[in-house]
Amino acid sequence: MAENFFLVIGSNCFTGSHIVDRLLDDKNNTVIGISRSPEYNDIYLPYKKIKEPNFIFYQIDIVRELDRLIGLIDREKPAVVINAAALSEVALSNEVPVEYFETNTLAVVKLCNYLRKTTYLKQYVHISSAEIYGSCQTALNEEALFNPSTPYAVSKAAADMYINIIMKKYGFPATLIRTTNVYGKHQQLFKIIQRAIIYLKQGKEIELHGGGQAMKSFIHIRDVVDGIMLTIRLGKIGTYHFAVASEETVADIVRYICEFLGKDFKKSIRIVRERSGQDARYWLDCSKAKRELGWEPKVKLEDGLKEVIEWIEKNWDVIKDEPLVYIHKNLEPVQR
């Protein structure tokens, strides 16, 4: 076992791919990536820019092939396991809740129950979500009660509760990361920021659910990964919040994008019915992260949005032909 040996579950996803990219900045690190799908188009994987990275990818489904994943972990003995894998499209969780609990809860329980018995693991980092708190009336710290309002949020909360139990009972070295809405380059194109930019370039109207009045407190992916890396470097166990203090609504975010692209906001949007289970606001207290990690968000919203616009324009020849809706991959039998 090497101290700088990492395994990232969900290495294809937005947060997971950025974690891999940051880990590979240190040439002494070796990283194994795990996802249930093959590696995506390079535009979604920032680590692809690195020449000859110390990175190995395995296509493994943590729900249906958990024994295979555990065998790999036992063979390689990573010091740190980071789990960013999840089904996360909130609206869909109402339609296929069983799949969400299989991935977001049951697979996590099985994995962590195994990892707690190993002797080589130094830290398990689990990417959670602010949605477990439901709509926030005040800034909530890490001790706040859970109040999930969707099957997705319940599935994430249940996993967190199990991890908390084995931390207390067995001393399981877990770090839980909760953030508000994360954004940045390389993100899936169906997310509101990317979709808004693409629609404006294509001359399409942007649908604003409920008029876009929800406050999501968008935080840049670099700031989130900065916080995660601090917990690893300092060996911090426990729960940490990473968010920005923000009063901006989704409509405000779209308005800024319209301004940057020289478009008329009112002519560019269409107000539609609010989504089922939409939380009005996510509001996290990050004083613990600031106090114990020395963490502060650094990327200004304006700079982050312009960065995404530049990324889309630079990769437009590829992006213009990519799907702009979430395509759900059903849990069908694995064929190998």
VOGU-3710 file (C-alpha; in Angstrom, 3 decimals, decimal comma):
1> maenfflvig> 0,000/0,000/0,000  1,269/3,470/-0,935  0,130/6,624/0,822  -0,324/8,318/-2,564  -2,483/5,563/-4,093  -6,087/6,638/-4,732  -9,199/4,958/-6,081  -11,996/7,194/-7,403  -15,434/5,648/-7,867  -17,449/7,673/-10,362
11> sncftgshiv> -14,379/8,905/-12,233  -16,521/9,635/-15,322  -18,844/12,024/-13,508  -18,288/15,775/-13,309  -16,970/15,915/-9,742  -15,139/12,591/-9,990  -13,285/13,538/-13,175  -12,110/16,807/-11,631  -10,913/14,952/-8,526  -8,907/12,601/-10,764
21> drllddknnt> -7,488/15,579/-12,659  -6,358/17,297/-9,459  -4,820/14,119/-8,015  -2,840/13,614/-11,218  -1,343/17,092/-10,876  1,021/15,366/-8,437  3,128/12,981/-10,524  3,792/10,914/-7,390  0,117/9,949/-7,197  -1,328/6,822/-8,761
31> vigisrspey> -5,072/6,851/-9,448  -7,532/4,122/-10,361  -10,824/5,306/-11,869  -14,071/3,331/-11,656  -17,330/4,004/-13,530  -20,167/1,843/-14,776  -19,909/3,415/-18,260  -16,902/3,544/-20,594  -14,855/6,742/-20,426  -16,814/9,604/-21,977
41> ndiylpykki> -15,822/12,002/-24,749  -12,615/13,820/-23,843  -14,457/17,149/-23,523  -16,037/15,831/-20,302  -12,821/14,440/-18,791  -10,320/17,139/-17,803  -7,617/14,609/-16,910  -7,381/13,562/-20,579  -5,134/16,572/-21,215  -2,383/14,967/-19,107
51> kepnfifyqi> 0,257/13,085/-21,063  1,105/9,622/-19,719  -0,871/9,951/-16,472  -0,480/7,470/-13,617  -4,109/6,491/-14,181  -5,879/3,207/-14,855  -9,584/3,035/-15,709  -11,882/0,086/-15,020  -15,485/-0,146/-16,173  -17,238/-1,633/-13,143
61> divreldrli> -20,860/-1,256/-12,045  -20,909/-0,834/-8,262  -24,462/-2,193/-8,045  -24,150/-5,357/-10,145  -20,398/-5,952/-9,932  -19,575/-5,016/-6,368  -17,655/-8,257/-5,807  -15,433/-7,371/-8,763  -14,821/-3,885/-7,344  -14,018/-5,279/-3,890
71> glidrekpav> -11,621/-7,763/-5,460  -9,838/-4,919/-7,239  -9,666/-2,820/-4,068  -8,323/-5,752/-2,061  -5,690/-6,457/-4,693  -4,505/-2,846/-5,129  -5,008/-1,670/-1,514  -5,516/2,065/-2,107  -4,874/4,317/0,886  -7,794/6,584/-0,060
81> vinaaalsev> -11,105/5,637/-1,682  -13,190/8,544/-2,991  -16,803/7,819/-3,941  -18,402/10,372/-6,256  -20,728/7,867/-7,951  -24,472/8,473/-7,694  -27,692/8,685/-9,625  -28,395/12,381/-9,163  -31,124/13,608/-11,509  -33,703/14,599/-8,916
91> alsnevpvey> -36,893/14,466/-10,995  -36,119/10,976/-12,303  -35,784/9,648/-8,755  -39,565/9,920/-8,456  -39,975/7,524/-11,386  -37,284/4,924/-10,617  -36,650/5,206/-6,864  -35,472/1,612/-6,513  -32,531/2,241/-8,860  -31,596/5,321/-6,849
101> fetntlavvk> -31,577/3,405/-3,578  -29,624/0,525/-5,142  -26,878/2,909/-6,299  -26,921/5,698/-3,732  -27,677/3,674/-0,608  -27,383/-0,107/-0,835  -24,155/-0,166/-2,858  -22,627/2,373/-0,449  -23,643/0,306/2,588  -22,169/-2,875/1,089
111> lcnylrktty> -18,949/-1,124/0,060  -18,386/0,673/3,359  -19,277/-2,379/5,414  -16,450/-4,159/3,597  -13,973/-1,267/3,716  -14,380/-0,833/7,479  -12,845/-4,284/7,975  -9,715/-3,607/5,903  -6,337/-2,708/7,383  -4,977/-0,636/4,498
121> lkqyvhissa> -7,624/2,084/4,126  -6,619/5,461/5,563  -9,602/7,527/4,403  -12,936/7,065/2,655  -14,210/10,298/1,082  -17,926/10,298/0,288  -19,538/12,954/-1,921  -22,917/13,713/-0,370  -25,351/16,542/-1,156  -26,977/19,623/0,359
131> eiygscqtal> -30,315/18,187/-0,766  -30,449/15,921/2,289  -31,399/19,049/4,292  -34,311/19,996/2,055  -35,107/23,673/1,592  -33,039/25,797/3,999  -34,454/28,795/5,873  -31,107/29,605/7,500  -27,494/28,591/6,929  -27,179/25,009/8,197
141> neealfnpst> -24,053/23,517/9,742  -22,918/19,900/9,621  -25,020/18,969/12,678  -28,355/20,056/11,168  -31,195/17,550/10,952  -31,931/15,929/7,613  -35,196/16,877/5,895  -35,050/15,344/2,384  -37,880/16,127/-0,012  -37,203/13,714/-2,910
151> pyavskaaad> -36,321/10,028/-3,284  -32,864/11,132/-4,473  -32,285/13,165/-1,314  -33,582/10,333/0,895  -31,222/7,857/-0,782  -28,244/10,153/-0,130  -29,327/10,865/3,446  -29,694/7,154/4,209  -26,144/6,473/3,018  -24,817/9,342/5,145
161> myiniimkky> -26,626/8,005/8,193  -25,089/4,566/7,750  -21,601/6,029/7,317  -22,078/8,106/10,474  -23,044/4,960/12,386  -19,939/2,985/11,393  -17,740/6,009/12,069  -19,015/6,093/15,655  -19,204/2,330/16,205  -16,044/1,152/14,420
171> gfpatlirtt> -13,954/4,285/13,928  -14,431/4,076/10,153  -12,205/6,855/8,680  -14,825/8,605/6,570  -15,040/12,180/5,324  -18,444/13,314/4,081  -18,527/16,226/1,642  -21,697/18,267/1,199  -21,950/21,040/-1,363  -24,577/23,162/-3,012
181> nvygkhqqlf> -24,856/23,166/-6,835  -21,453/22,618/-8,408  -20,626/23,993/-11,864  -17,681/24,483/-14,203  -16,019/23,320/-17,413  -16,520/19,723/-18,575  -19,972/19,471/-16,928  -22,851/17,569/-18,522  -24,631/19,727/-21,096  -28,140/19,217/-19,672
191> kiiqraiiyl> -27,218/21,221/-16,552  -28,805/24,677/-16,435  -25,653/26,762/-16,988  -24,398/24,732/-19,946  -27,866/24,334/-21,433  -28,582/28,059/-21,151  -25,373/28,954/-22,999  -26,024/26,395/-25,736  -29,665/27,436/-26,181  -28,673/31,076/-26,503
201> kqgkeielhg> -26,107/30,167/-29,149  -28,777/28,167/-30,988  -31,463/30,840/-30,660  -33,718/28,652/-28,500  -35,779/29,690/-25,485  -34,504/28,641/-22,052  -37,146/27,024/-19,869  -37,150/28,395/-16,319  -39,032/26,076/-13,980  -41,122/28,115/-11,562
211> ggqamksfih> -39,650/31,251/-13,084  -36,181/30,243/-11,860  -36,758/31,567/-8,346  -34,919/28,736/-6,545  -31,633/29,720/-4,879  -29,056/26,997/-5,567  -25,873/28,761/-4,388  -23,676/27,718/-7,311  -20,088/26,875/-6,354  -17,237/26,328/-8,785
221> irdvvdgiml> -15,816/22,819/-9,061  -12,270/24,040/-8,370  -13,354/25,375/-4,989  -14,997/22,063/-4,120  -11,965/20,028/-5,187  -9,718/22,406/-3,223  -11,713/21,524/-0,105  -11,618/17,793/-0,785  -7,847/17,881/-1,303  -7,427/19,745/1,988
231> tirlgkigty> -9,341/17,027/3,875  -7,064/14,393/2,320  -3,814/16,282/2,881  -4,734/17,048/6,494  -6,289/13,622/7,112  -9,536/15,165/8,319  -12,330/12,780/9,259  -15,934/13,987/9,637  -18,371/16,104/7,641  -17,506/19,311/5,777
241> hfavaseetv> -19,615/21,828/3,885  -18,363/23,654/0,803  -20,586/26,409/-0,563  -20,701/30,132/-1,279  -22,889/32,744/0,399  -25,231/33,693/-2,427  -28,647/35,288/-2,903  -28,694/34,652/-6,668  -31,630/32,720/-8,087  -31,463/30,419/-11,095
251> adivryicef> -33,073/33,261/-13,061  -30,252/35,569/-11,982  -27,668/33,081/-13,260  -29,414/32,883/-16,632  -29,681/36,679/-16,737  -25,922/37,018/-16,240  -25,288/34,532/-19,052  -27,608/36,520/-21,340  -25,680/39,688/-20,527  -22,318/38,037/-21,247
261> lgkdfkksir> -23,600/36,782/-24,622  -25,365/40,038/-25,532  -28,858/38,531/-25,437  -32,128/39,972/-24,119  -33,100/38,012/-20,997  -36,878/38,442/-21,313  -36,852/37,356/-24,953  -34,622/34,376/-24,225  -36,635/32,603/-21,530  -39,937/30,812/-21,112
271> ivrersgqda> -41,422/30,246/-17,670  -42,743/26,729/-17,121  -44,214/24,780/-14,243  -42,003/24,160/-11,221  -40,442/20,711/-10,871  -41,894/18,313/-8,320  -39,935/18,398/-5,073  -37,935/21,490/-6,000  -36,310/22,969/-2,885  -36,541/26,751/-2,635
281> rywldcskak> -33,036/27,279/-1,301  -29,808/25,495/-0,356  -27,838/27,383/2,277  -24,855/25,809/4,009  -22,709/27,131/6,853  -19,056/26,546/5,894  -17,437/27,947/9,033  -16,099/24,501/10,031  -14,260/24,126/6,699  -12,846/27,617/7,059
291> relgwepkvk> -11,790/27,023/10,653  -10,360/23,487/10,395  -9,120/23,437/6,801  -8,383/27,085/6,095  -10,744/26,778/3,116  -12,297/29,744/1,301  -14,067/29,812/-2,079  -11,885/31,622/-4,600  -13,684/31,577/-7,957  -16,048/34,505/-8,486
301> ledglkevie> -19,354/33,630/-10,134  -18,752/36,001/-13,045  -15,357/34,463/-13,769  -16,700/30,918/-13,479  -19,596/31,566/-15,867  -17,318/33,196/-18,430  -14,983/30,215/-18,166  -17,838/27,837/-19,027  -18,844/30,040/-21,971  -15,262/29,968/-23,285
311> wieknwdvik> -15,105/26,167/-22,881  -18,342/25,704/-24,856  -17,232/28,061/-27,614  -13,818/26,397/-27,855  -15,427/22,946/-28,184  -18,494/24,014/-30,151  -17,849/21,693/-33,104  -18,246/18,729/-30,738  -20,763/20,179/-28,283  -23,310/21,258/-30,912
321> deplvyihkn> -23,975/17,605/-31,762  -24,095/16,291/-28,191  -27,474/15,506/-26,497  -28,804/18,234/-24,186  -30,998/15,958/-22,073  -30,104/13,403/-19,434  -30,094/9,885/-20,891  -30,815/7,352/-18,177  -28,965/4,050/-18,465  -31,221/1,330/-17,129
331> lepvqr> -29,686/-1,315/-14,906  -29,615/-4,075/-17,499  -27,553/-7,276/-17,191  -23,816/-6,736/-17,648  -22,435/-8,356/-20,814  -18,698/-9,076/-20,916
//
